[in-house]
């Protein structure tokens, strides 16, 4: 993903070719765009099934934020330039928790329940906020302050209502009856996880997906959303479950949104395969016996070593036989002469 501030010196080719004199790469960061400026955002991918979700919000918003039944906003940006915010959950209809986004974990925020006056600090080691009445719908108000850093991004996570939760394992054409949430219980490094969903009948269907970090089965978005990808009867998602330092009970999860109407008409199958690296190959059990090729290598290596030793010894003997004591004496005398001031060209 690349972005650039537009200026009149840009040519069409600069935009098409992503001229690095103008475009900068975005890597897991928040971009603050000054007022009255025009920005270009470009996404480049070799995977046609890649999903990009840009979120745009004003840097300085109203101090009072209402959490409505429409789950908007799901991500909320807070600036230190505003001393205190208020989150009003009076109209909320979902059981939820809050998560300090990994994009701003260098920041720190203080959350206070205005009814109980209880304060909780969220930071890189404690990034989740659970309401006191967990597993029910909070209807009160919260005070939010950015106490470290200049910004913070809070994410709302919701209790799943009509999803099939699947723990990490290998699936081979396993039938699912609801939109699946796959929880990855461990991190991997430099490995991709391929997940294929398909209809048994071969009929086309559509889907969307999100990946996220969460605790206690809370998910990124609790309602099935409109399909982003359509027009096929089988899709393969490649998920990179990268190695991260996770908090206790925190997991990386994937939710695949499939419309209920699809399950009413079709049998949906899911297959999950983790790409294996060469280091993952099981080692052969050592039975203590050497194979023929190993014995041959040892014999050849031993012969080569003996030949090398013989050559070294022979050269040493040959050199000693050609040493002339008179030459040695002459060299010693010349060395002494040099120390006494004799010069040589």
VOMI-212811 format. One record per residue (C-alpha): residue number from 1; x, y, z. Coordinates in steps of 0.02 Angstrom, whole numbers, plus 50000, padded with zeros to 5 digits. Example, Ala and Ser with C-alpha at 12.3 -4.5 7.8 and 13.67 -1.06 7.14 Angstrom:
BEGIN
ATOM   num       x       y       z
ATOM     1   50615   49775   50390
ATOM     2   50684   49947   50357
This chain:
BEGIN
ATOM   num       x       y       z
ATOM     1   50000   50000   50000
ATOM     2   50071   50169   49947
ATOM     3   50017   50349   49972
ATOM     4   50072   50519   49907
ATOM     5   50025   50700   49933
ATOM     6   49968   50765   49764
ATOM     7   50056   50914   49687
ATOM     8   50053   50997   49517
ATOM     9   50224   50931   49468
ATOM    10   50158   50753   49458
ATOM    11   50137   50675   49287
ATOM    12   50015   50535   49246
ATOM    13   50162   50413   49231
ATOM    14   50219   50460   49407
ATOM    15   50051   50398   49473
ATOM    16   50039   50243   49364
ATOM    17   50218   50185   49402
ATOM    18   50213   50239   49585
ATOM    19   50362   50355   49569
ATOM    20   50457   50335   49733
ATOM    21   50498   50521   49730
ATOM    22   50316   50550   49776
ATOM    23   50247   50387   49845
ATOM    24   50288   50313   50014
ATOM    25   50245   50138   50074
ATOM    26   50121   50114   50215
ATOM    27   50170   49974   50334
ATOM    28   50054   49951   50484
ATOM    29   50042   50134   50525
ATOM    30   49917   50276   50540
ATOM    31   49935   50416   50413
ATOM    32   49885   50591   50468
ATOM    33   49834   50698   50320
ATOM    34   49841   50888   50345
ATOM    35   49687   50988   50302
ATOM    36   49663   51057   50126
ATOM    37   49780   50929   50048
ATOM    38   49742   50795   49919
ATOM    39   49813   50621   49944
ATOM    40   49828   50472   49827
ATOM    41   49811   50297   49897
ATOM    42   49863   50145   49793
ATOM    43   49860   49961   49835
ATOM    44   49967   49835   49740
ATOM    45   49938   49648   49758
ATOM    46   49975   49488   49663
ATOM    47   49834   49399   49755
ATOM    48   49665   49441   49679
ATOM    49   49580   49387   49840
ATOM    50   49674   49512   49950
ATOM    51   49561   49621   50055
ATOM    52   49603   49800   50099
ATOM    53   49497   49904   50218
ATOM    54   49547   50087   50235
ATOM    55   49468   50179   50382
ATOM    56   49459   50368   50377
ATOM    57   49412   50476   50525
ATOM    58   49438   50656   50577
ATOM    59   49587   50683   50690
ATOM    60   49488   50799   50803
ATOM    61   49311   50735   50825
ATOM    62   49173   50779   50946
ATOM    63   49213   50744   51128
ATOM    64   49052   50644   51148
ATOM    65   49042   50484   51045
ATOM    66   48881   50383   51037
ATOM    67   48893   50194   51015
ATOM    68   48735   50155   50917
ATOM    69   48649   49995   50871
ATOM    70   48730   50006   50697
ATOM    71   48903   49964   50770
ATOM    72   48971   50128   50706
ATOM    73   49107   50174   50735
ATOM    74   49194   50005   50756
ATOM    75   49366   50087   50760
ATOM    76   49384   50251   50854
ATOM    77   49532   50369   50840
ATOM    78   49575   50472   50994
ATOM    79   49695   50620   50995
ATOM    80   49790   50687   51144
ATOM    81   49743   50861   51081
ATOM    82   49572   50831   51159
ATOM    83   49587   50813   51347
ATOM    84   49443   50692   51376
ATOM    85   49316   50595   51273
ATOM    86   49151   50517   51323
ATOM    87   49085   50352   51251
ATOM    88   48898   50334   51271
ATOM    89   48834   50153   51263
ATOM    90   48652   50194   51302
ATOM    91   48593   50134   51131
ATOM    92   48712   49986   51115
ATOM    93   48633   49816   51080
ATOM    94   48791   49708   51081
ATOM    95   48896   49625   51213
ATOM    96   49069   49693   51178
ATOM    97   49246   49727   51240
ATOM    98   49375   49858   51189
ATOM    99   49550   49830   51120
ATOM   100   49693   49953   51105
ATOM   101   49747   49924   50925
ATOM   102   49920   49853   50892
ATOM   103   49948   50004   50779
ATOM   104   49954   50117   50933
ATOM   105   50018   50001   51069
ATOM   106   50159   50123   51109
ATOM   107   50021   50236   51174
ATOM   108   49926   50224   51336
ATOM   109   49747   50269   51377
ATOM   110   49646   50278   51537
ATOM   111   49466   50217   51534
ATOM   112   49348   50263   51675
ATOM   113   49174   50194   51705
ATOM   114   49077   50353   51748
ATOM   115   48952   50257   51855
ATOM   116   49076   50164   51965
ATOM   117   49225   50283   51941
ATOM   118   49335   50129   51913
ATOM   119   49488   50167   51806
ATOM   120   49582   50048   51691
ATOM   121   49744   50082   51598
ATOM   122   49768   50004   51426
ATOM   123   49944   49985   51354
ATOM   124   50053   49859   51261
ATOM   125   50046   49731   51403
ATOM   126   49862   49755   51448
ATOM   127   49771   49804   51289
ATOM   128   49595   49734   51322
ATOM   129   49454   49815   51420
ATOM   130   49310   49707   51480
ATOM   131   49156   49786   51555
ATOM   132   49112   49736   51732
ATOM   133   48951   49658   51672
ATOM   134   49039   49544   51548
ATOM   135   48926   49431   51443
ATOM   136   48789   49562   51449
ATOM   137   48760   49728   51362
ATOM   138   48842   49881   51441
ATOM   139   48724   50031   51444
ATOM   140   48831   50159   51534
ATOM   141   48960   50290   51489
ATOM   142   49150   50287   51484
ATOM   143   49280   50424   51497
ATOM   144   49430   50405   51381
ATOM   145   49597   50496   51400
ATOM   146   49758   50476   51301
ATOM   147   49889   50480   51438
ATOM   148   50043   50427   51338
ATOM   149   50085   50461   51157
ATOM   150   49990   50581   51044
ATOM   151   49855   50462   50982
ATOM   152   49765   50298   51014
ATOM   153   49655   50184   50911
ATOM   154   49521   50084   51003
ATOM   155   49436   49935   50922
ATOM   156   49268   49865   50974
ATOM   157   49256   49674   50980
ATOM   158   49091   49584   50993
ATOM   159   49022   49421   51061
ATOM   160   48979   49305   50915
ATOM   161   48794   49267   50895
ATOM   162   48773   49150   50747
ATOM   163   48947   49087   50699
ATOM   164   49036   48920   50704
ATOM   165   49195   48931   50809
ATOM   166   49333   48813   50751
ATOM   167   49497   48789   50841
ATOM   168   49657   48771   50741
ATOM   169   49685   48601   50660
ATOM   170   49691   48524   50487
ATOM   171   49522   48516   50399
ATOM   172   49490   48412   50244
ATOM   173   49324   48446   50158
ATOM   174   49238   48470   50325
ATOM   175   49057   48527   50315
ATOM   176   49012   48691   50400
ATOM   177   48835   48752   50435
ATOM   178   48873   48932   50486
ATOM   179   49001   49067   50447
ATOM   180   49162   49000   50527
ATOM   181   49281   49083   50649
ATOM   182   49450   48996   50649
ATOM   183   49556   49030   50803
ATOM   184   49743   49002   50784
ATOM   185   49807   48942   50951
ATOM   186   49991   48968   50910
ATOM   187   50095   49089   50808
ATOM   188   50196   49033   50659
ATOM   189   50344   49113   50574
ATOM   190   50365   49127   50385
ATOM   191   50224   49004   50355
ATOM   192   50063   49028   50260
ATOM   193   49900   48943   50300
ATOM   194   49791   48900   50151
ATOM   195   49605   48887   50184
ATOM   196   49488   48831   50045
ATOM   197   49298   48850   50050
ATOM   198   49190   48773   49914
ATOM   199   49016   48709   49874
ATOM   200   48994   48522   49859
ATOM   201   48872   48548   49715
ATOM   202   48991   48659   49616
ATOM   203   48873   48808   49619
ATOM   204   48945   48982   49637
ATOM   205   48934   49084   49799
ATOM   206   49015   49236   49879
ATOM   207   49106   49277   50040
ATOM   208   49201   49409   50139
ATOM   209   49330   49390   50277
ATOM   210   49421   49482   50415
ATOM   211   49573   49439   50522
ATOM   212   49596   49509   50696
ATOM   213   49667   49483   50871
ATOM   214   49549   49452   51015
ATOM   215   49513   49366   51180
ATOM   216   49376   49252   51245
ATOM   217   49297   49219   51074
ATOM   218   49252   49403   51045
ATOM   219   49257   49444   50860
ATOM   220   49286   49590   50745
ATOM   221   49111   49612   50672
ATOM   222   48959   49516   50736
ATOM   223   48847   49519   50583
ATOM   224   48868   49433   50415
ATOM   225   48919   49565   50289
ATOM   226   48892   49574   50102
ATOM   227   49010   49465   49999
ATOM   228   49167   49549   49937
ATOM   229   49218   49405   49823
ATOM   230   49093   49323   49706
ATOM   231   49079   49223   49545
ATOM   232   49163   49058   49592
ATOM   233   49120   48893   49676
ATOM   234   49288   48877   49767
ATOM   235   49404   49003   49849
ATOM   236   49574   48987   49934
ATOM   237   49627   49113   50065
ATOM   238   49811   49125   50110
ATOM   239   49831   49184   50290
ATOM   240   49998   49236   50364
ATOM   241   49989   49196   50550
ATOM   242   50149   49290   50592
ATOM   243   50248   49269   50750
ATOM   244   50195   49397   50882
ATOM   245   50206   49420   51068
ATOM   246   50028   49389   51122
ATOM   247   49948   49421   51289
ATOM   248   49877   49282   51394
ATOM   249   49722   49205   51311
ATOM   250   49745   49317   51158
ATOM   251   49728   49233   50988
ATOM   252   49740   49276   50805
ATOM   253   49576   49235   50719
ATOM   254   49496   49230   50548
ATOM   255   49310   49251   50516
ATOM   256   49237   49202   50347
ATOM   257   49069   49285   50315
ATOM   258   48949   49184   50208
ATOM   259   48767   49233   50185
ATOM   260   48639   49125   50276
ATOM   261   48547   49097   50112
ATOM   262   48698   49004   50045
ATOM   263   48693   48878   50188
ATOM   264   48507   48852   50159
ATOM   265   48540   48798   49978
ATOM   266   48717   48729   49976
ATOM   267   48832   48614   50072
ATOM   268   48989   48715   50110
ATOM   269   49154   48624   50135
ATOM   270   49312   48693   50215
ATOM   271   49491   48630   50199
ATOM   272   49639   48700   50298
ATOM   273   49821   48660   50259
ATOM   274   49975   48741   50334
ATOM   275   50121   48757   50215
ATOM   276   50267   48657   50283
ATOM   277   50445   48721   50276
ATOM   278   50595   48606   50250
ATOM   279   50638   48621   50435
ATOM   280   50470   48542   50475
ATOM   281   50513   48376   50392
ATOM   282   50522   48238   50524
ATOM   283   50696   48173   50558
ATOM   284   50731   47993   50514
ATOM   285   50758   47880   50663
ATOM   286   50942   47835   50686
ATOM   287   50962   47645   50695
ATOM   288   51150   47657   50726
ATOM   289   51201   47582   50557
ATOM   290   51288   47680   50421
ATOM   291   51224   47671   50243
ATOM   292   51339   47621   50099
ATOM   293   51362   47797   50030
ATOM   294   51415   47858   50203
ATOM   295   51546   47721   50219
ATOM   296   51614   47763   50046
ATOM   297   51629   47948   50090
ATOM   298   51724   47905   50250
ATOM   299   51847   47793   50155
ATOM   300   51879   47923   50019
ATOM   301   51897   48062   50148
ATOM   302   52023   47959   50247
ATOM   303   52130   47927   50092
ATOM   304   52130   48113   50047
ATOM   305   52182   48161   50223
ATOM   306   52326   48034   50220
ATOM   307   52387   48101   50052
ATOM   308   52384   48281   50116
ATOM   309   52482   48232   50273
ATOM   310   52610   48138   50167
ATOM   311   52636   48290   50053
ATOM   312   52660   48408   50201
ATOM   313   52787   48293   50284
ATOM   314   52880   48265   50120
ATOM   315   52894   48452   50087
ATOM   316   52959   48484   50264
ATOM   317   53094   48350   50245
ATOM   318   53142   48415   50073
ATOM   319   53159   48593   50138
ATOM   320   53273   48537   50282
ATOM   321   53386   48445   50162
ATOM   322   53415   48605   50060
ATOM   323   53455   48719   50209
ATOM   324   53636   48785   50198
ATOM   325   53714   48832   50365
ATOM   326   53829   48958   50278
ATOM   327   53678   49048   50205
ATOM   328   53599   49057   50376
ATOM   329   53757   49130   50446
ATOM   330   53766   49258   50306
ATOM   331   53586   49313   50338
ATOM   332   53619   49332   50522
ATOM   333   53773   49438   50489
ATOM   334   53678   49550   50368
ATOM   335   53540   49573   50495
ATOM   336   53666   49631   50624
ATOM   337   53744   49748   50498
ATOM   338   53577   49827   50461
ATOM   339   53547   49858   50646
ATOM   340   53716   49950   50651
ATOM   341   53665   50072   50513
ATOM   342   53704   49984   50348
ATOM   343   53584   50033   50209
ATOM   344   53521   49923   50066
ATOM   345   53428   49959   49907
